[in-house]
């Protein structure tokens, strides 16, 4: 079966030595951090962001290159002006493009001293007089400026994702969101690690934010990258975990981190569903990306169970069950090594939830992911195959 797919998770991968050309001073600082990190713990994978020998976006675009080359050397990793040709070769119609470097900056700004020492070496002089949080804010401002400048690429086929960082001041988050939405940005990334504005995402103080996104048909996404404030990084400090720092499918991580990578987003989703956000904003579009899909069915069943345990709760009086809100409002991209066919079979009520993604050009997207995933879902029939590769994702790519 052949069909034009949608891709709900891809990335830019501008290497460290070129970041200053795009993002100015914060980009230069981030590039220096990638240099330090590579010396501290060398990364042999193509996803290494410290590759000073990469002169630019020069690799010819063909079917072998777009599926097999990963990292900053992949076609259009640096120059998104080439991305539409990559999509044409892949057989992808529309694509969300997430940051790589901005997620790194958010990590730097939010982690504690131990986390910074373990991951980035602990040398504060690299920040040129700024604090870590101030550096992160400056990078995110520069990144969002870049997103706004590229808000509409290839007639909307390529959609850069803006960032609305968590702030204790909800009005600051709303102002950032309004700036992105007014500029035509079609999707935003929110952090799942800390309560927005110091309250639950279900608090009425956040309603203007959800209302803004709903009215503008802007997809709200939660993506891997900033879970460190939700789970203390010391849970991964053990000799056995450090031995597994490199993985052929998931570099720069370890098995303990990835076995729990969904937990912050699972928690956020629970607050949205049980707190009534999808009841108040029935057209709110939410994507949960690059945190796996193995947990979604159990999470839906858990929430359905608890509205029976707490019949007096507001969620028990909503017209839909939690699993029905998830099926209507939420889309999730499984890792390409997951048995997504089993998820469709185990939870047919969630058949509208699962979406294909390439994670291009990250290594963990794996080579030739489209063929591999097609082999899993095609035996389930044309309807499920079309849902997974195209129609489900239209919720996030209107």
N, C-alpha and C positions, 0 to 999 in steps of 0.2 A: 504493500500500500504506500502511495506517495501523497504527501500533503504538505502545504506550506505551513510551517510551524511558527508559533510565537515562543519567545525566549524571555522568561521573567527574571533572569539573573545573569548578568555579564559585568565586566569591569573595564575600566581604564587601567593601564599598568605603565605609567610614565616612570622610567628608572630614576634613581636618586639623583644622579648628576645632571639631569635635565629638569628637575622639579623647579629650580630657581627661575628658569626661563618662562615657566607657566604661572607660578604662584609667588614669585618674588622672594623676599626675605624668609617667610615661613617655609617656602618650598626648599630654599637652600639649607635651612636648618634641618628639615626632615631628611634631605639627602645625606647630610652629615650623620644623622642618627642611623640611617640604613648602613652607612659605611662602618660605624662603630659596632652595630649589631652583627654584621657579617664577620668582623674580626673577632668578636667575642665568641660567637658560635657559628662557624661557617656553614652556609646553606648551599649544598651541592645541587639543589633542584633548579630547574629553569625559572622558577617563580622568584628567585633571589632578586630583590629590588636594587641591590648594589652590583651593577654590571656596567662599569665605566667604559667598556669597549663597545657598547652599543651606540652607534653613531646616529641612529634615527630610525624611522619607520620605513624600512627599505626592502623587506622580504617580499618577493612577488606573491600575489594572491592566487592560490589555486587550491583544489580540493584537498591535497595532501597537507599543505601549509596550515589551512584553517582548522583542521582537525587534529594535527599532530604537534605543531609547534606551540609551546606554552611560554608564558612569561613576557617580559618586555620586548623580546624579539618577534613576537607573534604579529602578524599583519593587523594594523589599526590599534594595537595596544597603546601607541603613543599618539598617532594622528587619527582622530575620529572621523576626519574627512574621508578616510578609506574604509570606514566600517560598513557603509552600505554595500560596497562591493563584496565584503566578507559575508554579509547576510545573504546576498544573492547566491554566492557559491554554496553556502551552508544549506540553503533552502529555508531561511527564516524570514518571516514577514516583518514583525515588530519586535523590539528588544528594549528591556530596561538595562541601563548602564549605571552600575554602582561605582563608588570610589574604591581604590585600593589604598592610596596614600592618606586620604582624609580619615579613614578608619584607623590607620596607624597613629595619626595625630590625636584622635580622640582617645586612643589607648594611653598615649603618653600623658595627656592632660588629666585623665581620670584615675590612673593607678596610684597606689601608695608607693612609698620609697622602696620597699622591698621588691615590689613588682617591677619598678623602673630599673633597679639594680640588676635583677635577674634577666630582664629582657633587653635592656638598652645600656647596661654597664654602669649606670649611676653617676656619670660625669655631667653636672649641671652647667658647666661652662659652655656647652654646645648651644645653649639657648640665647646667647648674646645679650645677657642681662634680663631676659624675661623669665617669669616663673613658668613652670610647666603648664598650668591652666591657661595663662595668658598666651603662651605659644599656641596651644590648641585652639583657642578662640580666634587668634589671628589667621591660623591656617584655614579654619572653617569659613571665615569671612572671605578669604581669597578663593577657596573652593566654590562657595556659593556664587561668587561673582562670575567665575568661569562657567558654572552651570547655567546661569542666567544668560550669559553671552552665547551659549550653545543650546538654548532651550528648545529650539525647533530645528532638528536636523533631518534631512531626507523626508520632508513633509510628514514628520511625526513618526517615522519608522524607528528612529533612534531616540530614546528618551532618557536623558541624563537625570539622575535622581538627586534632588537637593537634600540638604541636611537641616533638620530642626533639632538642635541640641537641647538636651534637658537643662532647664533652668529652674531655680527656686521661685522665679517670678513668671507666672503663667502669661502675663501680658508680653513679656519678652519673647516667649515662644510663639505667641500669636503674631507678633510683629514680624518675626523672621518668616513664619509661614505665609503671611500676607504678601510680603515682598516677593517670595518665590512664586506664589500663585499668580499674583498680578503680572509677573514677567512671563507667564506662560509655561512654567515648569509643570510637568504632568504627573510627577510622583515624588514623594518625600520619604526620607529615612528618619525614623525616630529611635532613640535609644530605649532599650528594654531593661537596663540595669538598675535605674533609680526611678522613684516615683516622680512623674512630671509635676512641677510646681509644688513638690512636697506633699502631694496627695495622690489618691488612687486615680488612674485614668478614667474611672467611672464618676468622679466627683463633678458636680455641676460647673465648677470653675473651668473645666476643660471643654464644656459643651460648645463654646464659641469656636474652639479649634476644630472639633469634629464637624461642626456645622459648616465651617469654611471649606473644609476638604470635601464634604458631601456635595455642597452646592456647586463646587467647581469641577466635580468628577475627577479629583486628584487622588491617586492611589497612595495609601499610607502603608509603608513597609517597615517591618522589623527584620533586621539582618544580623548575621553573625558579626562579632567584632568587639563589642563592649560589655561582655558578660562579667568582667573582672570585679565590678562593684557589687554584683549580685552574689557571686561565689568567690570567696577569698582565694587568691591564687596559691596560698600555702597548701591547699588540698592537693596540689600537683607536685609539691616538693617532696620527692622521694627518689632514691637512686634508681629504682626500677623504672620510674616514669621518665627520668631524664635520659636513660638509655634509649627510650623510644621517641626521642625528640623529633627524628625524621621519619616520615612515612612516605611510601611511594605514591600514595593517593592524597594525603593531607600533610603538607610540609609545615615545618615550624610550629609543631604542636605535639601533644602526646595523647595517649589513649584515654587517660582520665579526663582530660579537658573535653575531648570530643564525646565521651560517653555521657556527659552532662551538659552539652552545649545548648540543648533545647530548653533548659530549666527556666532561664530568665524570661524567655518568650512564652513558654507555657503559662507562667505566672501572669504575664501581661494579658495574654488572651483570656485567661480565667476572669480577670478583673473587667475586661471589656464585655464579656458575655454575661456573667452573673451580675454585673453592675448595671446592665441595661443600656449600654451605649448603642448596641445594634437595634434595640427596640426604639430608642429615641431617634436614631439616625439610620433608617433602614436601607439607605443607599450608600452607606459608608463602605468604601472598598479597602480591604486590608490584605496585605501579602506578608507571609512569614517565610523568609527565604534564607537558604543555605544553613539551616539548622536541622535538616533531616525532616522526615515525615513519619517516622516509626512511632512517634508519641501521640500523633493527632487523634487516631481512633480511640486509644485509651483515655485521652483527655476529654473527648466528647462523652464517652461512656461515664467517666467519673463525674462530670458536671450534671449529666442527666440523673445520675444516682443521687446526688446531693440535693437536688430540688425536692426529692421525695423525703429525704432525711430532715430537711428544714422547710416544712410546708408554709411556715409563716414568712419566709424570706420573700423579698420582692421578686426574685427570679422565678420562684415557684408559681407566681401569679401572671407571668408574662404569657402572651398567647402562643408562643413557640417554645419548644424545648431548646436547651442549650445546643444540642447537636444540630438542630434545624437552623439556628442563627449561624453556626459555623459553616454549614453547607451553603447558606445564602450569601454570607458576607466575606468569607475568608478563603484565601487561596494559599497553597503551600507547595514549595518545590522540594521533592526528595533529592537526596544525594544520588548520583548516578550508579552507585553500587548497591542501592537498596532494592528489595524485592517489591517494587510498587505494584506489580500484578497481584500479589497477595493482599495488599491494602484494599484494592478495588474489590476483591472477593470477600474479604473479611468485613468490610464496612460499606456496603453498596449505597447506604444513605449518604455517604460522603463522596460519592463519585464525581461531584462537581468541584471538589476541593483541590485535587492533585494536578500540578502543572509541570511541564517540561522546562528545564533550564540547561544551558551549556556551561555556565560559570566561566565562559571564555574571558581571558585566556589563562585562567588559573589552572594549575596542575590538577587540583582535586576535581575539576570538571571531567577528567579522564579523556582519553583519545577516542574519537568516533562515538561519542555518547549517544548521538541520535540513533544510530544503528543498534547499539546495545539496548537502549530503552525500547525501541520499536520491537525488538525480539521478545521483550517481556510482555508488552501490552497488546500487541497485534493478535495473539491467540484469543484474547478476550472479546474480539469483534471490532467492527468498524466504529460503532458508536463510542465505545470506551477509548479507542485509539484516537479518534478525533477530539474527544474531550481532553485527553491528556496533552496532546501536542498542540491544540489550537483553541478550542472553544472555551475551555475553563479559564484560560489566561486572558480572554477578552475582558473579563471583569477588571483586571489590573491595567489593561491597555485600551481603554475606550477611545 
